[in-house]
Amino acid sequence: TVGKSVAGEKIISVASAPAKAAAPRKVILLNAYDQRIDAPLAKPDRASVERLNGRIKEHGKVCNEYHLTGKCSNSWCGYVHGERMGPGEQLALRHKARGRSCTAGSDCRAFDC
């Protein structure tokens, strides 16, 4: 950009664009026995839990993968996809999903599990 002139000379700024923030690193937490443990989650607010439960009651069980990761890898998925959830409902769903066991158990190393 060109700035004000000083004593007949133009000042030109050649500063580069601000650096983009690095994407957060994905990590999987393990205990001393090399078993996966889940990072703590914030507590969802009551209104979000009620909205999630209302959605499930009205439309049926939702696809955890779709609503938590933005995609569903199962072409024959029998769960509800529909309108994406807001952050509060996603947090409530994440809590609910943690109640279901992964088929790999504590040996799971999938980031989005």
Buried (B, 14 or more C-beta within 10 A) or exposed (E): EEEEEEEEEEEEEEEEEEEEEEEEEEEEEEEEEEEBEEEEEEEBEEEBBEBBEEBBEEEEEBBBBBBBEEEBEEEEEEBBBEEEBEEBBBBBBBBBBEEEEEEEEEEBEEEEB
